Amino acid sequence: MGGLAAGAVAAAATASPAAAENRGGGRPKKLVPGDLVVVPAPGGPSTAAAVGRGIAILEGWGLRVELTEHALDTFGYLSAPDADRLADLNYALAHPEAKALMTVRGGYGTTRIIDEADLGALEDHPKLVIGYSDITALHFAVAEQTGLPTLHSPMLAWSSNNTAATAESLRRAIMTTDPVVLKQDESEPTSGVVVPGTASGKLLGGNLSLMAAEPDRSNWPDMKGAILLIEEVEEARYRVDNMLTRIIRAGHFEDLAGIAVGQFVPHPLDEYKPGEWTMNEVLMDRLGGLGVPVLGGLKVGHDLDPRVVPLGTEAVLDTGAGTLTVEAAVRE
């Protein structure tokens, strides 16, 4: 046996059971009362009041919450300097006791530190990563480097857009192994964005502008055969067109199986004028010719009454039924 092969065998023999079980896309265990959720703020700042609302929800389910050192700090439009946010994120990733990592909020800043995040720590200390918006950068990095599922979800700084149904969708996603079924909601503005068909594949994605900020293929998870989830908040229609066009030109959509479209919250100053394209027309123009099924009208994103959905697990998109069914991100 050659030296490299012998070294690989030795490494496998000494690897922790958690690392061996989770390397290559295993799932962390579901949370139960008494489990710990660790909370860093890799992006923007929040308020103690909003964080307090989220803590009350988690503690109401019997979970414990630990805020990292700088979780409630403010540093301009960031929660803290890069070095402090990175230290907090790496502390949370490597936390030996925590069963979940739930970020304080999105905002901006995760992309500034993501390249130095110790994502390998998740293999020795597997935990469910929870967040959305700016946390799309973390979702992508976890998927690309570890294969572990994550949760596209509202964060600890509990928004007034969230409802009791939002909270229940989070509880079910972290504390049960039930699949998540999202139904097309005709009241959602993007419900008119549909290309008929069915598709199956791993669900990946998140916030469109964060994906457009990662043009390099090396920073994207493998999208071959995947269903892409996209949502956006307060971006002008031409900018949505531009972001989708950049991603298409970079080749990221070439091998997709389907596209799930969540909430696209309009920019308050992007006033529609007769003769212009609506947001749905922009989305159909850019997505309708890709040759894959597209299902809009999903309550995922920054608007009212959002739902939680796993990323990195197998999903089925069915435009006829108007459903996106996604395997749980956790196991028993």
C-alpha positions in Angstrom: 0.0 0.0 0.0 1.4 3.4 -1.0 2.1 6.1 1.5 -0.8 8.3 0.3 -3.3 5.3 0.4 -2.0 4.2 3.8 -2.4 7.8 5.1 -6.0 7.9 3.8 -6.9 4.7 5.6 -5.3 5.9 8.8 -7.2 9.1 8.6 -10.4 7.3 8.0 -9.8 5.1 11.0 -9.1 8.0 13.3 -11.9 10.3 12.0 -14.6 11.1 14.5 -17.9 9.2 14.0 -19.6 12.5 13.4 -17.2 13.4 10.6 -17.5 10.0 9.0 -21.3 10.1 9.1 -21.7 13.6 7.8 -19.0 13.9 5.2 -20.6 13.8 1.7 -24.0 15.1 2.6 -25.4 13.5 5.8 -27.9 15.3 8.0 -27.6 16.7 11.5 -30.0 15.3 14.1 -33.3 17.0 14.7 -33.4 19.3 17.7 -35.2 18.2 20.9 -36.0 20.2 24.1 -32.8 21.0 25.9 -30.7 21.3 22.8 -28.5 24.4 22.3 -28.7 26.9 19.4 -25.7 29.2 19.0 -26.2 32.6 17.4 -23.5 34.6 15.6 -24.1 37.8 13.6 -21.9 37.4 10.4 -23.7 40.2 8.6 -25.5 43.3 9.7 -26.6 44.5 13.2 -30.0 44.1 14.9 -31.7 45.2 18.0 -32.0 43.6 21.4 -35.8 43.8 21.1 -36.0 41.8 17.8 -33.5 39.3 19.1 -35.5 38.9 22.3 -38.6 38.0 20.2 -36.7 35.2 18.5 -35.1 33.9 21.8 -38.6 33.7 23.3 -39.8 31.6 20.5 -36.9 29.1 20.7 -37.1 29.0 24.5 -40.8 28.3 24.2 -39.9 25.1 22.4 -37.6 24.1 25.2 -34.4 25.0 23.3 -31.5 26.9 24.9 -29.9 29.9 23.1 -26.3 31.2 23.3 -25.4 34.5 21.7 -21.8 34.9 20.6 -19.7 37.7 22.0 -20.5 40.3 19.3 -24.0 39.1 18.4 -25.6 42.4 19.6 -22.8 44.8 18.6 -23.1 47.5 15.9 -20.2 48.6 13.7 -21.6 50.9 11.0 -23.8 48.7 8.7 -22.0 45.6 10.0 -22.6 44.0 13.4 -18.9 44.2 14.3 -15.4 44.4 12.6 -14.6 41.6 10.2 -12.2 39.9 12.6 -14.8 39.8 15.4 -17.6 38.5 13.1 -15.3 35.9 11.7 -14.2 34.8 15.2 -17.8 34.5 16.3 -18.8 32.6 13.2 -16.0 30.1 13.6 -16.8 29.8 17.3 -20.3 28.9 16.4 -19.3 26.5 13.6 -17.0 24.6 15.9 -19.2 24.7 19.0 -19.1 21.1 20.3 -22.5 21.2 22.1 -24.7 23.3 19.8 -27.1 21.4 17.5 -28.0 24.5 15.4 -26.4 27.7 14.3 -29.0 30.4 13.7 -27.7 33.8 12.6 -29.0 37.0 14.1 -30.0 38.5 10.8 -28.9 39.0 7.2 -28.1 42.5 6.1 -24.6 42.7 4.6 -21.2 41.3 5.6 -21.1 37.5 5.3 -19.4 37.7 1.9 -16.5 39.7 3.5 -15.6 36.8 5.8 -16.9 33.7 4.2 -13.6 32.7 2.6 -12.0 32.3 6.1 -14.9 30.5 7.7 -13.9 27.1 9.2 -16.6 25.1 7.6 -14.7 21.9 8.1 -15.6 22.2 11.8 -19.2 21.2 10.8 -17.9 17.7 10.0 -16.6 17.2 13.5 -19.4 19.1 15.1 -22.5 18.8 12.8 -25.2 21.3 13.3 -28.0 22.8 11.3 -27.2 26.2 9.8 -30.2 28.5 9.7 -30.7 31.9 8.0 -31.4 33.6 4.6 -30.8 36.8 2.7 -27.1 37.7 3.3 -26.7 34.2 4.7 -27.1 32.8 1.2 -23.3 33.1 1.1 -23.0 30.7 4.0 -25.6 28.3 2.5 -23.6 28.2 -0.7 -20.3 27.6 1.2 -21.7 24.9 3.4 -23.2 23.1 0.4 -20.1 23.4 -1.7 -17.6 22.4 1.0 -19.5 19.9 3.2 -22.6 18.8 1.4 -24.6 19.3 4.6 -28.2 20.5 4.4 -29.1 23.9 5.7 -32.3 25.8 6.3 -33.6 28.9 4.4 -35.4 30.5 7.2 -36.1 33.8 9.1 -33.4 34.4 11.7 -33.3 35.1 15.4 -34.0 38.8 15.0 -37.7 38.1 14.5 -39.3 40.3 11.9 -42.8 41.8 12.1 -43.4 40.1 8.7 -43.2 36.7 10.4 -46.4 35.1 11.6 -47.4 32.2 13.9 -47.4 30.0 10.7 -43.8 31.1 10.0 -42.8 30.1 13.5 -44.6 26.7 13.2 -42.8 26.1 9.9 -39.5 26.7 11.6 -40.4 24.4 14.5 -41.4 21.6 12.2 -38.2 22.1 10.1 -35.8 21.8 13.0 -37.7 19.5 15.4 -39.3 16.9 13.1 -38.2 14.9 10.2 -41.4 15.6 8.2 -40.9 16.7 4.6 -41.7 20.3 3.9 -44.4 21.0 1.3 -44.7 24.5 -0.1 -47.9 25.2 -2.0 -48.2 27.9 -4.6 -50.1 30.8 -3.2 -52.2 32.7 -5.7 -52.0 35.8 -3.6 -48.3 35.9 -4.0 -47.3 38.3 -6.8 -44.9 35.8 -8.4 -47.7 33.1 -8.7 -47.9 34.0 -12.4 -44.4 32.9 -13.0 -44.9 29.3 -14.3 -43.4 27.1 -16.9 -45.3 23.8 -16.8 -43.7 20.5 -15.9 -42.2 18.5 -13.1 -38.7 18.2 -11.8 -36.7 16.5 -9.1 -33.3 17.2 -7.7 -31.5 18.7 -4.8 -32.9 22.1 -3.7 -30.3 24.8 -3.7 -30.3 28.6 -3.8 -31.5 31.6 -1.8 -31.2 35.3 -2.4 -30.7 36.3 -6.0 -28.3 39.3 -5.4 -26.1 37.1 -3.2 -25.9 34.5 -5.9 -25.1 37.1 -8.5 -22.3 38.3 -6.3 -20.6 34.9 -6.7 -19.9 34.7 -10.4 -17.0 32.3 -10.0 -18.1 28.6 -10.4 -15.7 27.6 -7.6 -17.9 29.4 -5.1 -21.1 27.6 -6.3 -22.3 24.2 -5.2 -22.8 21.6 -8.0 -26.0 22.7 -9.7 -26.2 19.8 -12.1 -29.7 18.3 -11.8 -30.6 20.8 -9.0 -33.8 22.8 -8.4 -32.8 26.4 -7.9 -34.7 28.5 -5.3 -34.6 32.3 -5.9 -36.1 35.2 -3.9 -35.3 38.9 -3.7 -36.1 42.1 -1.8 -36.3 45.7 -3.0 -34.4 45.4 -6.2 -35.5 47.3 -9.3 -36.8 45.2 -12.2 -33.8 46.1 -14.5 -31.4 45.0 -11.7 -33.2 41.6 -11.4 -32.9 41.3 -15.1 -29.2 42.1 -14.9 -28.5 39.7 -12.1 -30.3 36.8 -13.8 -28.5 37.7 -17.1 -25.1 37.6 -15.4 -25.8 34.2 -13.8 -27.1 32.8 -17.1 -24.0 34.1 -18.9 -21.7 32.5 -16.3 -23.3 29.1 -17.1 -24.8 28.4 -13.7 -28.2 27.6 -15.1 -27.1 25.2 -17.8 -27.8 21.9 -16.0 -30.7 22.9 -13.7 -33.7 20.6 -13.4 -36.1 23.3 -12.4 -36.6 26.7 -10.7 -38.7 27.6 -7.6 -39.5 31.3 -7.4 -40.2 32.8 -4.0 -41.1 36.3 -3.0 -39.8 39.2 -5.0 -40.5 42.3 -2.9 -40.5 45.4 -5.1 -38.3 48.4 -4.7 -40.3 51.3 -3.2 -39.0 53.7 -5.9 -39.3 51.3 -8.8 -42.7 52.6 -9.9 -44.4 50.7 -12.7 -45.3 52.8 -15.8 -47.6 51.6 -18.6 -45.7 49.8 -21.3 -42.9 48.7 -19.0 -42.3 45.1 -18.0 -43.7 43.9 -14.7 -41.5 41.9 -12.3 -43.2 38.8 -13.5 -42.5 39.6 -17.1 -38.9 40.1 -16.3 -38.7 36.7 -14.5 -40.6 35.0 -17.4 -38.3 36.6 -20.0 -35.1 35.4 -18.2 -36.4 32.0 -16.9 -39.0 31.0 -19.4 -36.6 30.0 -22.1 -34.3 27.8 -20.1 -36.2 24.7 -20.9 -37.0 23.7 -17.3 -40.1 23.8 -15.2 -40.6 27.0 -13.2 -43.0 27.4 -10.2 -43.6 30.8 -8.7 -45.9 31.9 -5.9 -44.0 30.3 -3.1 -44.1 31.9 0.3 -40.3 32.0 0.8 -38.4 35.2 1.2 -38.6 38.7 2.7 -42.3 39.4 2.4 -45.2 38.8 4.7 -45.8 35.3 6.2 -42.7 33.5 4.9 -42.1 29.8 5.3 -39.0 27.8 6.1 -37.5 25.4 3.6 -34.5 23.0 3.6 -31.6 23.5 1.2 -29.4 20.7 0.1 -31.9 17.9 0.3 -33.9 16.2 -2.5 -37.0 18.0 -3.7 -39.8 17.5 -6.2 -41.3 20.5 -8.1 -44.8 19.9 -9.7 -46.4 22.9 -11.4 -49.6 20.9 -12.0 -50.1 20.3 -8.3 -48.6 23.7 -7.5 -46.2 22.2 -5.0 -42.5 22.0 -4.0 -41.9 19.1 -1.7 -38.6 19.0 0.1 -37.0 16.3 2.2 -36.2 17.3 5.8 -32.8 18.8 6.6 -32.6 16.7 9.8 -32.7 13.1 10.8 -33.9 11.2 13.9 
